Amino acid sequence: MNLEALYDWYRREQRALPFRGSRDPYAIWVSEIMLQQTRVEAMLPLYERFLARFPNVQTLARAPLDEVLSFWHGLGYYNRARNLHRAAGIVVREYGGQFPLEPNTARSLPGIGPYTVAAILSIAADVPLATLDGNVRRVLARLNDSEAAPGDRVFSDWADDLLGARGDVSPGLHNQAMMELGARICKPGRPDCDACPLAPGCLARLRGGAERVAQLPRRSPRVAPIALDMELYLILDASETRVLILNDRESHFLKETWFFPHRLSGLPDGVRATAGLEQLCALGPCRLATGRFRHSITKHRIQGRVALVRSNLEADRLVDGARKNGASHHVWKTVSGSNLPGQVASSMARKALRLVDTNVLAGFAPD
């Protein structure tokens, strides 16, 4: 395999990304967490904004979780942000603010798996660990003309073999070149074999041309999505200037994220509802069904309905009633309409807000 051709291609064609060329483990760490299940194009503006607010691990560790989540808007999968925040606290408390460069220690941090460890340590500290993400697996399956299942151990063996054959090239450059090749050239379903620096040694191309290359890697069978129904309630106080929201530490979705009281059905264990929802909604009539929305979270497909409810209680008494009727793992507060989009961080909450009568929210006063 002519790896020098790959490295020459990478040095010439690599995208100018803000985290490229950095040797700062923290900046690389943030970029890798953000890129999980997120396209580079969607991540870049949020990455730069995040680092401007949290330029180092100490700043991130000191920040309230709510603020960290607010800077994660648009990326989804908020557990990534929660784990990043938790891990930052551990790095500051236990490792003096220095990201641990020993692989097993790094692996012990929340939200960090084998791929993330390999990416951070190889790029920041030249630790010889091969990265193995979806892009690299695809390249390896095609180079070896293999229909091995995505989780097969053979992919790790192939990745380690190529890393060992890199010569005097740094592990970080090798890993980034492999990932860039998968992202830019060896794409799923539509490879650009004519532009591939490794095409002369690609067994799939040699045996079956681009058609064979496009068939690999073998795809896992599709799992039917789980259909769920959600009723979501925007409960206004008596003055119609504030909305009740909660933070649920045991929620099925959006754990520890500010969201609206809701009822969710279709789960294996039956219906889940915000504790005390019946009492809260009895405080006022449902005067407006504002519409329906659809939303996907991992393997779940949610059909949602949003309803606006006017309480007979002022804001303070509404929160007291919610606390009295709610569960111990619920935290409640009210927020003004002008601040609501900044408080409910999830894309599902924002879909719900877009359905609300704009004349209602326009009357809200700022905090």
Secondary structure, DSSP 8 states (H G I E B T S, - for coil): --HHHHHHHHHHH----TTTT---HHHHHHHHHHHTTS-HHHHHHHHHHHHHH--SHHHHHHS-HHHHHHTTTTT--THHHHHHHHHHHHHHHHHTT----SHHHHHTSTT--HHHHHHHHHHHH--------HHHHHHHHHHTT----TT-THHHHHHHHHHHT-TTS-HHHHHHHHHHHHHHTS-SS---GGG-TTGGG-HHHHHHHHHHHHH-S--------EEEEEEEEEEE-TTSSEEEEEEETT-SSSTTSEE--EEEEEETTEEEE-TTHHHHHTTS-EEEEEEEEEEEETTEEEEEEEEEEE-SS-HHHHHHHHHHHS-TTEEEEEEETTTHHHH--SHHHHHHHHTS-HHHHHT----
